[in-house]
Amino acid sequence: MRNTLTLARPVRPGLGGAASCAEGLARARVAGREAPVKARVSKYGWSKGNKVTGPGRNRGKRRAASAVAAVAAFLLRTPGQISHAQPAPSATTAPAESPEQSIQRDLREQSAILTNPSSKPEQREQAAERLVSRNREDARQILLQAITDSSSRVAQAAQLAVARALAGDLKPDPRFIDPLRQLLGRDPGATEAAVGALTGYGDNTTVLNILLDFARDDRWPPRSRSIAVKGIGAFVNKDAAGILIGLIRNPNEDAQVRGMAADALGEMTGQPQFKRDVAAWTKWWDGVKDQPAINWEAAQYRNRAAREAQVRADR
């Protein structure tokens, strides 16, 4: 008797009738069960019992049998035989920067801002300040290159930004003294920036002499000279005080320069009460000019400290 089976399960979505038949056949073969076939599918339609209606029934039977056998063989494969699509490897992330790599990248970025024609003045100043704050040799080399380059308007803008940033340098580098000196001149903005940076060198006599020479040189505009004179007030030096007295008492000197000399002397000595009174300053100087420099300077430091304490108390 011919083996037959009953296709009891419904057709699964996505599979044709042949696949459904094959699954039933596979299950029957595995279980060793036999059952009568209630219905079969041919190429030309449905059949009832063991008869297929319509033309070409033998050819339809052969094709249906081949489809059933192929699908059954697919379903009976072991899991190891089934090829699963491997997931695409995830994109590898770039390794994190080391601290030194991050610093080098930042140095390049700030250097580019300094020399970029489209940078705004405040952007250049922020870039220069960031480089100064690094307090590293490679950062200082970038600053030195920028402050010594005056070949274009953009380069001059970078010079100004660096000079202003150097005013906040807690450890001034002597290599910047000469480039800063070269910024002193007719441009009040550049002169002010250079003087602000130079006064950060404390009691450096080289810096003081640079400011004194510029202040007394009447070839420069009075406004620029006055800026240098004001910077002299940051030092405590008896010889410098004598030069300021000379400017104050010189009737042929520009009034702007004379007035600033009086202000600077008041800052140097901690005695702003004399203001711009030429007679008062002359009398004071005549009473202290014969003191040894070391004693005179010590007295001025005491006066300055007392003055600063008074200012704090009045706040």
Order of alpha helices (4+ residues) and beta strands (2+ residues): alpha-beta-beta-alpha-alpha-alpha-alpha-alpha-alpha-alpha-alpha-alpha-alpha-alpha-alpha-alpha
